[in-house]
Amino acid sequence: MESEQSRGCMPTVDPHAADRTKVTASLVREVRSLLRRVDKLASAVRAADDITTTRLTAEARRAVEQLVHQLTHLQQTQQRRAREAIRRRRFPPR
């Protein structure tokens, strides 16, 4: 029986892993957009000159930054695992 390698076909990828990677990529885009909106809000709040609102806006920005960091890390991990899975399928251990 011929293998995928010998037929010249691309190795198959786990569709569920691909879906998770796409969802994570979408979340990263959304949270980065949210960070830009929080930055605009922070600029407007500074003009209002209210200490409590400024503090809360800064806390919100820090939380969104943490979310960007976490999701970016998750995305990189998923991409690395996908590359490793493809590499294992292309070059199986002998």
C-alpha positions as CSV (number, residue, x, y, z in Angstrom):
1,M,0.0,0.0,0.0
2,E,1.4,3.4,-0.9
3,S,1.9,6.0,1.7
4,E,1.0,9.7,1.4
5,Q,4.7,10.5,0.9
6,S,5.2,8.2,-2.0
7,R,2.1,9.5,-3.8
8,G,3.3,13.0,-3.4
9,C,0.3,14.1,-1.3
10,M,0.4,16.7,1.4
11,P,0.1,15.1,4.8
12,T,-3.3,15.5,6.5
13,V,-3.7,17.9,9.4
14,D,-6.0,17.3,12.4
15,P,-9.1,19.4,11.4
16,H,-9.9,20.1,15.1
17,A,-6.4,21.5,15.7
18,A,-6.7,23.6,12.6
19,D,-10.1,24.9,13.8
20,R,-8.6,25.8,17.3
21,T,-5.8,27.6,15.6
22,K,-8.2,29.6,13.5
23,V,-10.3,30.5,16.5
24,T,-7.2,31.6,18.5
25,A,-6.0,33.7,15.5
26,S,-9.4,35.4,15.4
27,L,-9.3,36.0,19.1
28,V,-5.8,37.6,18.9
29,R,-7.1,40.0,16.2
30,E,-10.1,40.9,18.3
31,V,-8.2,41.5,21.5
32,R,-5.6,43.6,19.7
33,S,-8.5,45.7,18.3
34,L,-9.9,46.0,21.8
35,L,-6.5,47.2,23.0
36,R,-6.5,50.0,20.4
37,R,-10.0,51.0,21.5
38,V,-9.0,51.0,25.1
39,D,-6.0,53.3,24.2
40,K,-8.5,55.7,22.5
41,L,-10.7,55.6,25.6
42,A,-7.7,56.3,27.8
43,S,-6.9,59.4,25.8
44,A,-10.4,60.6,26.2
45,V,-10.5,59.9,29.9
46,R,-7.3,61.8,30.5
47,A,-9.0,64.9,29.1
48,A,-11.8,64.4,31.6
49,D,-9.3,64.7,34.4
50,D,-10.9,62.2,36.8
51,I,-8.5,60.2,38.9
52,T,-10.8,57.2,39.5
53,T,-11.8,56.9,35.8
54,T,-8.1,57.2,34.8
55,R,-7.1,54.5,37.2
56,L,-9.9,52.1,36.1
57,T,-9.0,52.7,32.4
58,A,-5.3,51.9,33.2
59,E,-6.4,48.7,34.9
60,A,-8.6,47.8,31.9
61,R,-5.6,48.4,29.6
62,R,-3.3,46.2,31.7
63,A,-5.9,43.4,31.7
64,V,-6.3,43.6,27.9
65,E,-2.5,43.6,27.5
66,Q,-2.3,40.4,29.6
67,L,-5.0,38.9,27.4
68,V,-3.0,39.8,24.2
69,H,0.1,38.3,25.7
70,Q,-1.7,35.1,26.8
71,L,-3.5,34.6,23.5
72,T,-0.4,35.3,21.5
73,H,1.5,32.7,23.5
74,L,-1.3,30.2,22.9
75,Q,-1.3,31.0,19.2
76,Q,2.5,30.4,19.0
77,T,2.2,27.2,20.9
78,Q,-0.5,25.9,18.6
79,Q,1.5,26.9,15.5
80,R,4.6,25.2,16.8
81,R,2.6,22.0,17.5
82,A,1.1,22.1,14.0
83,R,4.5,22.4,12.4
84,E,5.8,19.6,14.5
85,A,2.9,17.4,13.6
86,I,3.4,18.0,9.9
87,R,7.1,17.4,10.3
88,R,6.4,14.0,12.1
89,R,4.1,13.0,9.3
90,R,6.5,14.0,6.6
91,F,9.6,12.4,8.2
92,P,8.4,9.6,10.4
93,P,10.9,8.0,12.7
94,R,12.5,4.9,11.3
